């Protein structure tokens, strides 16, 4: 039996619990606000003051064509940049984790540098580079800009997964006659795939909601964050809240499915 706690300990425990609840409310309040105002029927062009509850906004979530196009543009940019960054970042992570060579420490520093550099510095530097080279800023320049900071997130995430990898498994496969390429696809890749998927989802989310770097390199292209920012000047329709809620629900569904799949695999392995 545990010893009864003192009154001071009980107060401290209750205070800690209340503090944790307050922090959670502080973190999730903006999300609840966005979801709640997707059911609002505003009077005027700005959906800032609660008026009446309605489901009309959800009956036509893609009513605003410009907003829908901006969201599709963001999804395309995030898809292309995530695919490129996942391939390059994963290869970098495998190379750094498997081999030791001169300059390894310098590459570690280079990978961390984009994570510690302010986004305004990266965005303005890339914009200056594109302007100096007479490159028209648009869809391709945004993809390039996103790939530059996504590679670091992918490489570091995959490297954490690869760091505990047993490389003798590759040697065993090659001793049994498997070629290096077949060994990678049949042994190495399936084992590091969870880390690659986690890194790709993280980089996709970072690309989807990036604002500062995109602002400097977008040119005439309008992404979802840029469109929402510009909407504060003219109008802020409920469809913005609706589409934001849809993106939120899709993200939660992906995380939940990933958790269920990992639990199912762990249960199978323990049987």
Phi and psi restraints in degrees (value plus and minus 20) as a CYANA .aco file:
   2 UNK   PHI    -102.2   -62.2
   2 UNK   PSI     128.6   168.6
   3 UNK   PHI     -90.5   -50.5
   3 UNK   PSI     121.4   161.4
   4 UNK   PHI     -81.8   -41.8
   4 UNK   PSI     119.4   159.4
   5 UNK   PHI     -97.2   -57.2
   5 UNK   PSI     133.1   173.1
   6 UNK   PHI     -97.1   -57.1
   6 UNK   PSI     140.0   180.0
   7 UNK   PHI     -77.4   -37.4
   7 UNK   PSI     -56.4   -16.4
   8 UNK   PHI     -86.1   -46.1
   8 UNK   PSI     -57.7   -17.7
   9 UNK   PHI     -86.8   -46.8
   9 UNK   PSI     -58.5   -18.5
  10 UNK   PHI     -85.0   -45.0
  10 UNK   PSI     -61.9   -21.9
  11 UNK   PHI     -82.8   -42.8
  11 UNK   PSI     -62.1   -22.1
  12 UNK   PHI     -84.7   -44.7
  12 UNK   PSI     -59.0   -19.0
  13 UNK   PHI     -85.9   -45.9
  13 UNK   PSI     -65.1   -25.1
  14 UNK   PHI     -83.8   -43.8
  14 UNK   PSI     -59.1   -19.1
  15 UNK   PHI     -83.9   -43.9
  15 UNK   PSI     -60.1   -20.1
  16 UNK   PHI     -85.1   -45.1
  16 UNK   PSI     -60.7   -20.7
  17 UNK   PHI     -84.3   -44.3
  17 UNK   PSI     -63.1   -23.1
  18 UNK   PHI     -84.2   -44.2
  18 UNK   PSI     -58.8   -18.8
  19 UNK   PHI     -83.6   -43.6
  19 UNK   PSI     -61.9   -21.9
  20 UNK   PHI     -83.9   -43.9
  20 UNK   PSI     -61.7   -21.7
  21 UNK   PHI     -83.6   -43.6
  21 UNK   PSI     -61.6   -21.6
  22 UNK   PHI     -82.9   -42.9
  22 UNK   PSI     -59.8   -19.8
  23 UNK   PHI     -85.3   -45.3
  23 UNK   PSI     -61.7   -21.7
  24 UNK   PHI     -84.2   -44.2
  24 UNK   PSI     -61.0   -21.0
  25 UNK   PHI     -83.5   -43.5
  25 UNK   PSI     -61.8   -21.8
  26 UNK   PHI     -81.3   -41.3
  26 UNK   PSI     -58.4   -18.4
  27 UNK   PHI     -94.8   -54.8
  27 UNK   PSI     -58.4   -18.4
  28 UNK   PHI    -116.0   -76.0
  28 UNK   PSI     -29.0    11.0
  29 UNK   PHI     -79.3   -39.3
  29 UNK   PSI     -64.7   -24.7
  30 UNK   PHI     -80.3   -40.3
  30 UNK   PSI     -55.0   -15.0
  31 UNK   PHI     -87.6   -47.6
  31 UNK   PSI     -65.6   -25.6
  32 UNK   PHI     -81.5   -41.5
  32 UNK   PSI     -55.7   -15.7
  33 UNK   PHI     -84.9   -44.9
  33 UNK   PSI     -64.2   -24.2
  34 UNK   PHI     -83.6   -43.6
  34 UNK   PSI     -66.3   -26.3
  35 UNK   PHI     -84.1   -44.1
  35 UNK   PSI     -63.6   -23.6
  36 UNK   PHI     -82.8   -42.8
  36 UNK   PSI     -61.9   -21.9
  37 UNK   PHI     -97.6   -57.6
  37 UNK   PSI     -24.0    16.0
  38 UNK   PHI     -93.1   -53.1
  38 UNK   PSI     -33.7     6.3
  39 UNK   PHI    -125.1   -85.1
  39 UNK   PSI      -5.0    35.0
  40 UNK   PHI    -112.5   -72.5
  40 UNK   PSI     127.3   167.3
  41 UNK   PHI    -132.3   -92.3
  41 UNK   PSI      71.8   111.8
  42 UNK   PHI     -94.4   -54.4
  42 UNK   PSI     136.6   176.6
  43 UNK   PHI    -123.5   -83.5
  43 UNK   PSI      79.0   119.0
  44 UNK   PHI      99.8   139.8
  44 UNK   PSI    -182.0  -142.0
  45 UNK   PHI    -113.3   -73.3
  45 UNK   PSI     -30.2     9.8
  46 UNK   PHI    -136.1   -96.1
  46 UNK   PSI     106.6   146.6
  47 UNK   PHI    -115.9   -75.9
  47 UNK   PSI      45.8    85.8
  48 UNK   PHI    -133.8   -93.8
  48 UNK   PSI     -45.1    -5.1
  49 UNK   PHI    -136.1   -96.1
  49 UNK   PSI     110.4   150.4
  50 UNK   PHI     -89.4   -49.4
  50 UNK   PSI     111.3   151.3
  51 UNK   PHI    -138.9   -98.9
  51 UNK   PSI     -96.4   -56.4
  52 UNK   PHI    -157.5  -117.5
  52 UNK   PSI     128.2   168.2
  53 UNK   PHI     -99.5   -59.5
  53 UNK   PSI     119.2   159.2
  54 UNK   PHI    -175.2  -135.2
  54 UNK   PSI     135.8   175.8
  55 UNK   PHI    -126.3   -86.3
  55 UNK   PSI     -16.8    23.2
  56 UNK   PHI     -82.4   -42.4
  56 UNK   PSI     -53.4   -13.4
  57 UNK   PHI     -83.6   -43.6
  57 UNK   PSI     -54.6   -14.6
  58 UNK   PHI    -101.9   -61.9
  58 UNK   PSI     -37.9     2.1
  59 UNK   PHI     -91.7   -51.7
  59 UNK   PSI     -48.0    -8.0
  60 UNK   PHI    -151.2  -111.2
  60 UNK   PSI      50.2    90.2
  61 UNK   PHI     -87.3   -47.3
  61 UNK   PSI     -45.3    -5.3
  62 UNK   PHI    -127.5   -87.5
  62 UNK   PSI      13.3    53.3
  63 UNK   PHI     -85.0   -45.0
  63 UNK   PSI     -60.6   -20.6
  64 UNK   PHI    -103.5   -63.5
  64 UNK   PSI      84.4   124.4
  65 UNK   PHI     -85.5   -45.5
  65 UNK   PSI     -59.8   -19.8
  66 UNK   PHI     -83.2   -43.2
  66 UNK   PSI     -61.0   -21.0
  67 UNK   PHI     -85.9   -45.9
  67 UNK   PSI     -61.6   -21.6
  68 UNK   PHI     -84.0   -44.0
  68 UNK   PSI     -62.1   -22.1
  69 UNK   PHI     -82.6   -42.6
  69 UNK   PSI     -58.6   -18.6
  70 UNK   PHI     -84.6   -44.6
  70 UNK   PSI     -60.6   -20.6
  71 UNK   PHI     -85.7   -45.7
  71 UNK   PSI     -62.4   -22.4
  72 UNK   PHI     -83.0   -43.0
  72 UNK   PSI     -58.5   -18.5
  73 UNK   PHI     -82.7   -42.7
  73 UNK   PSI     -63.1   -23.1
  74 UNK   PHI     -82.4   -42.4
  74 UNK   PSI     -61.1   -21.1
  75 UNK   PHI     -85.4   -45.4
  75 UNK   PSI     -59.4   -19.4
  76 UNK   PHI     -85.5   -45.5
  76 UNK   PSI     -65.6   -25.6
  77 UNK   PHI     -81.7   -41.7
  77 UNK   PSI     -65.3   -25.3
  78 UNK   PHI     -83.5   -43.5
  78 UNK   PSI     -57.4   -17.4
  79 UNK   PHI     -87.2   -47.2
  79 UNK   PSI     -69.1   -29.1
  80 UNK   PHI     -85.0   -45.0
  80 UNK   PSI     -67.4   -27.4
  81 UNK   PHI     -86.9   -46.9
  81 UNK   PSI     -57.6   -17.6
  82 UNK   PHI     -86.1   -46.1
  82 UNK   PSI     -60.4   -20.4
  83 UNK   PHI     -82.0   -42.0
  83 UNK   PSI     -66.5   -26.5
  84 UNK   PHI     -86.3   -46.3
  84 UNK   PSI     -66.6   -26.6
  85 UNK   PHI     -86.1   -46.1
  85 UNK   PSI     -54.2   -14.2
  86 UNK   PHI     -86.8   -46.8
  86 UNK   PSI     -62.8   -22.8
  87 UNK   PHI     -85.3   -45.3
  87 UNK   PSI     -71.5   -31.5
  88 UNK   PHI     -86.8   -46.8
  88 UNK   PSI     -65.0   -25.0
  89 UNK   PHI     -84.9   -44.9
  89 UNK   PSI     -57.3   -17.3
  90 UNK   PHI     -86.8   -46.8
  90 UNK   PSI     -62.3   -22.3
  91 UNK   PHI     -83.8   -43.8
  91 UNK   PSI     -60.3   -20.3
  92 UNK   PHI     -82.7   -42.7
  92 UNK   PSI     -63.6   -23.6
  93 UNK   PHI     -83.1   -43.1
  93 UNK   PSI     -63.1   -23.1
  94 UNK   PHI     -84.6   -44.6
  94 UNK   PSI     -62.7   -22.7
  95 UNK   PHI     -83.2   -43.2
  95 UNK   PSI     -62.7   -22.7
  96 UNK   PHI     -90.7   -50.7
  96 UNK   PSI     -53.8   -13.8
  97 UNK   PHI     -98.8   -58.8
  97 UNK   PSI     -49.2    -9.2
  98 UNK   PHI    -111.4   -71.4
  98 UNK   PSI     -54.5   -14.5
  99 UNK   PHI    -137.1   -97.1
  99 UNK   PSI     128.3   168.3
 100 UNK   PHI    -136.5   -96.5
 100 UNK   PSI     103.2   143.2
 101 UNK   PHI    -169.1  -129.1
 101 UNK   PSI     148.2   188.2
 102 UNK   PHI     -86.4   -46.4
 102 UNK   PSI     116.5   156.5
 103 UNK   PHI      72.2   112.2
 103 UNK   PSI     -16.6    23.4
 104 UNK   PHI     -82.3   -42.3
 104 UNK   PSI     -63.7   -23.7
 105 UNK   PHI     -85.3   -45.3
 105 UNK   PSI     -56.1   -16.1
 106 UNK   PHI     -85.9   -45.9
 106 UNK   PSI     -59.9   -19.9
 107 UNK   PHI     -85.1   -45.1
 107 UNK   PSI     -56.0   -16.0
 108 UNK   PHI     -80.2   -40.2
 108 UNK   PSI     -61.9   -21.9
 109 UNK   PHI     -85.0   -45.0
 109 UNK   PSI     -60.6   -20.6
 110 UNK   PHI     -84.7   -44.7
 110 UNK   PSI     -57.3   -17.3
 111 UNK   PHI     -87.3   -47.3
 111 UNK   PSI     -58.0   -18.0
 112 UNK   PHI     -98.0   -58.0
 112 UNK   PSI     -44.2    -4.2
 113 UNK   PHI     -77.5   -37.5
 113 UNK   PSI     -66.2   -26.2
 114 UNK   PHI     -82.8   -42.8
 114 UNK   PSI     -44.5    -4.5
 115 UNK   PHI     -97.3   -57.3
 115 UNK   PSI     -47.1    -7.1
 116 UNK   PHI    -118.9   -78.9
 116 UNK   PSI     -34.4     5.6
 117 UNK   PHI    -100.7   -60.7
 117 UNK   PSI     112.4   152.4
 118 UNK   PHI     -76.8   -36.8
 118 UNK   PSI     121.8   161.8
 119 UNK   PHI     -81.8   -41.8
 119 UNK   PSI     -52.3   -12.3
 120 UNK   PHI     -85.3   -45.3
 120 UNK   PSI     -50.7   -10.7
 121 UNK   PHI     -90.7   -50.7
 121 UNK   PSI     -65.5   -25.5
 122 UNK   PHI     -83.9   -43.9
 122 UNK   PSI     -65.8   -25.8
 123 UNK   PHI     -83.3   -43.3
 123 UNK   PSI     -66.9   -26.9
 124 UNK   PHI     -88.1   -48.1
 124 UNK   PSI     -55.9   -15.9
 125 UNK   PHI     -85.3   -45.3
 125 UNK   PSI     -64.3   -24.3
 126 UNK   PHI     -85.9   -45.9
 126 UNK   PSI     -60.3   -20.3
 127 UNK   PHI     -82.4   -42.4
 127 UNK   PSI     -60.4   -20.4
 128 UNK   PHI     -83.1   -43.1
 128 UNK   PSI     -61.5   -21.5
 129 UNK   PHI     -82.3   -42.3
 129 UNK   PSI     -64.9   -24.9
 130 UNK   PHI     -86.0   -46.0
 130 UNK   PSI     -59.6   -19.6
 131 UNK   PHI     -88.4   -48.4
 131 UNK   PSI     -59.2   -19.2
 132 UNK   PHI     -84.2   -44.2
 132 UNK   PSI     -53.8   -13.8
 133 UNK   PHI    -111.9   -71.9
 133 UNK   PSI     -10.5    29.5
 134 UNK   PHI      36.6    76.6
 134 UNK   PSI      18.3    58.3
 135 UNK   PHI    -112.1   -72.1
 135 UNK   PSI     107.3   147.3
 136 UNK   PHI     -92.4   -52.4
 136 UNK   PSI     102.1   142.1
 137 UNK   PHI     -95.4   -55.4
 137 UNK   PSI     116.5   156.5
 138 UNK   PHI    -198.0  -158.0
 138 UNK   PSI    -164.7  -124.7
 139 UNK   PHI     -79.6   -39.6
 139 UNK   PSI     -68.0   -28.0
 140 UNK   PHI     -86.1   -46.1
 140 UNK   PSI     -59.1   -19.1
 141 UNK   PHI     -88.1   -48.1
 141 UNK   PSI     -53.8   -13.8
 142 UNK   PHI     -87.0   -47.0
 142 UNK   PSI     -61.3   -21.3
 143 UNK   PHI     -80.8   -40.8
 143 UNK   PSI     -65.3   -25.3
 144 UNK   PHI     -80.9   -40.9
 144 UNK   PSI     -63.9   -23.9
 145 UNK   PHI     -83.4   -43.4
 145 UNK   PSI     -60.4   -20.4
 146 UNK   PHI     -89.3   -49.3
 146 UNK   PSI     -58.5   -18.5
 147 UNK   PHI     -80.6   -40.6
 147 UNK   PSI     -55.7   -15.7
 148 UNK   PHI     -82.1   -42.1
 148 UNK   PSI     -60.0   -20.0
 149 UNK   PHI    -112.6   -72.6
 149 UNK   PSI     -40.2    -0.2
 150 UNK   PHI     -91.5   -51.5
 150 UNK   PSI     -53.7   -13.7
 151 UNK   PHI     -76.8   -36.8
 151 UNK   PSI     -60.4   -20.4
 152 UNK   PHI     -83.6   -43.6
 152 UNK   PSI     -65.0   -25.0
 153 UNK   PHI     -83.1   -43.1
 153 UNK   PSI     -62.6   -22.6
 154 UNK   PHI     -86.3   -46.3
 154 UNK   PSI     -66.8   -26.8
 155 UNK   PHI     -82.3   -42.3
 155 UNK   PSI     -64.4   -24.4
 156 UNK   PHI     -89.3   -49.3
 156 UNK   PSI     -57.2   -17.2
 157 UNK   PHI     -89.0   -49.0
 157 UNK   PSI     -66.7   -26.7
 158 UNK   PHI     -87.3   -47.3
 158 UNK   PSI     -55.7   -15.7
 159 UNK   PHI     -83.7   -43.7
 159 UNK   PSI     -56.8   -16.8
 160 UNK   PHI     -82.6   -42.6
 160 UNK   PSI     -53.9   -13.9
 161 UNK   PHI     -94.8   -54.8
 161 UNK   PSI     -60.1   -20.1
 162 UNK   PHI     -94.6   -54.6
 162 UNK   PSI     -44.8    -4.8
 163 UNK   PHI     -77.4   -37.4
 163 UNK   PSI     -54.8   -14.8
 164 UNK   PHI    -114.9   -74.9
 164 UNK   PSI      -5.4    34.6
 165 UNK   PHI     -96.2   -56.2
 165 UNK   PSI     119.5   159.5
 166 UNK   PHI    -109.5   -69.5
 166 UNK   PSI      81.2   121.2
 167 UNK   PHI     -90.2   -50.2
 167 UNK   PSI     -34.0     6.0
 168 UNK   PHI     -86.5   -46.5
 168 UNK   PSI     -39.6     0.4
 169 UNK   PHI     -84.2   -44.2
 169 UNK   PSI     -58.0   -18.0
 170 UNK   PHI     -85.5   -45.5
 170 UNK   PSI     -62.0   -22.0
 171 UNK   PHI     -82.8   -42.8
 171 UNK   PSI     -59.3   -19.3
 172 UNK   PHI     -84.4   -44.4
 172 UNK   PSI     -61.2   -21.2
 173 UNK   PHI     -85.0   -45.0
 173 UNK   PSI     -60.7   -20.7
 174 UNK   PHI     -90.6   -50.6
 174 UNK   PSI     -52.6   -12.6
 175 UNK   PHI     -84.3   -44.3
 175 UNK   PSI     -48.3    -8.3
 176 UNK   PHI    -105.6   -65.6
 176 UNK   PSI     -16.7    23.3
 177 UNK   PHI      85.5   125.5
 177 UNK   PSI     -16.8    23.2
 178 UNK   PHI     -96.8   -56.8
 178 UNK   PSI     120.6   160.6
 179 UNK   PHI     -94.0   -54.0
 179 UNK   PSI     141.6   181.6
 180 UNK   PHI     -76.9   -36.9
 180 UNK   PSI     -59.8   -19.8
 181 UNK   PHI     -87.8   -47.8
 181 UNK   PSI     -63.2   -23.2
 182 UNK   PHI     -85.8   -45.8
 182 UNK   PSI     -55.7   -15.7
 183 UNK   PHI     -82.4   -42.4
 183 UNK   PSI     -61.1   -21.1
 184 UNK   PHI     -84.7   -44.7
 184 UNK   PSI     -67.8   -27.8
 185 UNK   PHI     -94.7   -54.7
 185 UNK   PSI     -48.1    -8.1
 186 UNK   PHI    -116.7   -76.7
 186 UNK   PSI     -43.1    -3.1
 187 UNK   PHI    -137.0   -97.0
 187 UNK   PSI     -79.6   -39.6
 188 UNK   PHI     -89.2   -49.2
 188 UNK   PSI     -72.2   -32.2
 189 UNK   PHI     -80.2   -40.2
 189 UNK   PSI     -66.4   -26.4
 190 UNK   PHI     -80.5   -40.5
 190 UNK   PSI     -51.8   -11.8
 191 UNK   PHI     -96.7   -56.7
 191 UNK   PSI     -51.8   -11.8
 192 UNK   PHI    -117.5   -77.5
 192 UNK   PSI     -19.1    20.9
 193 UNK   PHI     -79.3   -39.3
 193 UNK   PSI     -61.4   -21.4
 194 UNK   PHI     -77.5   -37.5
 194 UNK   PSI     -59.4   -19.4
 195 UNK   PHI     -87.1   -47.1
 195 UNK   PSI     -57.5   -17.5
 196 UNK   PHI     -86.4   -46.4
 196 UNK   PSI     -61.8   -21.8
 197 UNK   PHI     -84.7   -44.7
 197 UNK   PSI     -62.7   -22.7
 198 UNK   PHI     -82.4   -42.4
 198 UNK   PSI     -60.7   -20.7
 199 UNK   PHI     -87.2   -47.2
 199 UNK   PSI     -59.4   -19.4
 200 UNK   PHI     -87.7   -47.7
 200 UNK   PSI     -59.1   -19.1
 201 UNK   PHI     -85.8   -45.8
 201 UNK   PSI     -60.1   -20.1
 202 UNK   PHI     -84.1   -44.1
 202 UNK   PSI     -65.8   -25.8
 203 UNK   PHI     -88.0   -48.0
 203 UNK   PSI     -54.4   -14.4
 204 UNK   PHI     -83.2   -43.2
 204 UNK   PSI     -64.0   -24.0
 205 UNK   PHI     -85.0   -45.0
 205 UNK   PSI     -59.4   -19.4
 206 UNK   PHI     -85.6   -45.6
 206 UNK   PSI     -58.4   -18.4
 207 UNK   PHI     -89.7   -49.7
 207 UNK   PSI     -58.7   -18.7
 208 UNK   PHI     -84.2   -44.2
 208 UNK   PSI     -56.9   -16.9
 209 UNK   PHI    -126.0   -86.0
 209 UNK   PSI      -9.3    30.7
 210 UNK   PHI     -88.4   -48.4
 210 UNK   PSI     117.7   157.7
 211 UNK   PHI    -141.2  -101.2
 211 UNK   PSI     -71.9   -31.9
 212 UNK   PHI     -86.4   -46.4
 212 UNK   PSI     -71.6   -31.6
 213 UNK   PHI     -83.3   -43.3
 213 UNK   PSI     -59.1   -19.1
 214 UNK   PHI     -85.1   -45.1
 214 UNK   PSI     -58.4   -18.4
 215 UNK   PHI     -78.7   -38.7
 215 UNK   PSI     -59.0   -19.0
 216 UNK   PHI     -96.5   -56.5
 216 UNK   PSI     -44.4    -4.4
 217 UNK   PHI    -140.4  -100.4
 217 UNK   PSI     -14.1    25.9
 218 UNK   PHI     -99.4   -59.4
 218 UNK   PSI     -51.0   -11.0
 219 UNK   PHI      45.8    85.8
 219 UNK   PSI    -141.3  -101.3
 220 UNK   PHI    -111.6   -71.6
 220 UNK   PSI     -21.6    18.4
 221 UNK   PHI     -98.5   -58.5
 221 UNK   PSI     117.1   157.1
 222 UNK   PHI    -134.8   -94.8
 222 UNK   PSI      95.0   135.0
 223 UNK   PHI    -114.6   -74.6
 223 UNK   PSI     153.9   193.9
 224 UNK   PHI     -80.7   -40.7
 224 UNK   PSI     -67.6   -27.6
 225 UNK   PHI     -82.7   -42.7
 225 UNK   PSI     -58.7   -18.7
 226 UNK   PHI     -86.4   -46.4
 226 UNK   PSI     -58.5   -18.5
 227 UNK   PHI     -86.6   -46.6
 227 UNK   PSI     -62.1   -22.1
 228 UNK   PHI     -83.5   -43.5
 228 UNK   PSI     -61.6   -21.6
 229 UNK   PHI     -83.0   -43.0
 229 UNK   PSI     -61.6   -21.6
 230 UNK   PHI     -89.9   -49.9
 230 UNK   PSI     -43.9    -3.9
 231 UNK   PHI     -87.6   -47.6
 231 UNK   PSI     -44.0    -4.0
 232 UNK   PHI     -83.3   -43.3
 232 UNK   PSI     -41.1    -1.1
 233 UNK   PHI    -104.8   -64.8
 233 UNK   PSI     -54.3   -14.3
 234 UNK   PHI    -130.9   -90.9
 234 UNK   PSI     -76.2   -36.2
 235 UNK   PHI    -179.3  -139.3
 235 UNK   PSI     133.0   173.0
 236 UNK   PHI    -152.8  -112.8
 236 UNK   PSI      73.1   113.1
 237 UNK   PHI    -100.5   -60.5
 237 UNK   PSI     138.0   178.0
 238 UNK   PHI     -84.2   -44.2
 238 UNK   PSI     -42.2    -2.2
 239 UNK   PHI     -82.1   -42.1
 239 UNK   PSI     -46.1    -6.1
 240 UNK   PHI     -82.8   -42.8
 240 UNK   PSI     -64.6   -24.6
 241 UNK   PHI     -85.9   -45.9
 241 UNK   PSI     -56.7   -16.7
 242 UNK   PHI     -84.6   -44.6
 242 UNK   PSI     -69.9   -29.9
 243 UNK   PHI     -85.9   -45.9
 243 UNK   PSI     -57.2   -17.2
 244 UNK   PHI     -82.7   -42.7
 244 UNK   PSI     -58.9   -18.9
 245 UNK   PHI     -87.0   -47.0
 245 UNK   PSI     -58.8   -18.8
 246 UNK   PHI     -82.2   -42.2
 246 UNK   PSI     -64.0   -24.0
 247 UNK   PHI     -82.5   -42.5
 247 UNK   PSI     -60.4   -20.4
 248 UNK   PHI     -82.4   -42.4
 248 UNK   PSI     -66.3   -26.3
 249 UNK   PHI     -84.4   -44.4
 249 UNK   PSI     -58.5   -18.5
 250 UNK   PHI     -84.2   -44.2
 250 UNK   PSI     -59.4   -19.4
 251 UNK   PHI     -85.2   -45.2
 251 UNK   PSI     -64.0   -24.0
 252 UNK   PHI     -83.4   -43.4
 252 UNK   PSI     -59.5   -19.5
 253 UNK   PHI     -83.8   -43.8
 253 UNK   PSI     -60.0   -20.0
 254 UNK   PHI     -84.8   -44.8
 254 UNK   PSI     -64.0   -24.0
 255 UNK   PHI     -84.8   -44.8
 255 UNK   PSI     -60.0   -20.0
 256 UNK   PHI     -86.5   -46.5
 256 UNK   PSI     -61.8   -21.8
 257 UNK   PHI     -84.8   -44.8
 257 UNK   PSI     -59.7   -19.7
 258 UNK   PHI     -83.1   -43.1
 258 UNK   PSI     -60.5   -20.5
 259 UNK   PHI     -85.1   -45.1
 259 UNK   PSI     -61.5   -21.5
 260 UNK   PHI     -85.8   -45.8
 260 UNK   PSI     -60.3   -20.3
 261 UNK   PHI     -85.3   -45.3
 261 UNK   PSI     -63.0   -23.0
 262 UNK   PHI     -84.9   -44.9
 262 UNK   PSI     -57.8   -17.8
 263 UNK   PHI     -87.3   -47.3
 263 UNK   PSI     -58.7   -18.7
 264 UNK   PHI     -84.7   -44.7
 264 UNK   PSI     -59.4   -19.4
 265 UNK   PHI     -86.6   -46.6
 265 UNK   PSI     -59.9   -19.9
 266 UNK   PHI     -86.4   -46.4
 266 UNK   PSI     -55.5   -15.5
 267 UNK   PHI     -88.3   -48.3
 267 UNK   PSI     -58.3   -18.3
 268 UNK   PHI     -86.6   -46.6
 268 UNK   PSI     -58.3   -18.3
 269 UNK   PHI     -90.1   -50.1
 269 UNK   PSI     -45.9    -5.9
 270 UNK   PHI    -105.5   -65.5
 270 UNK   PSI     -31.5     8.5
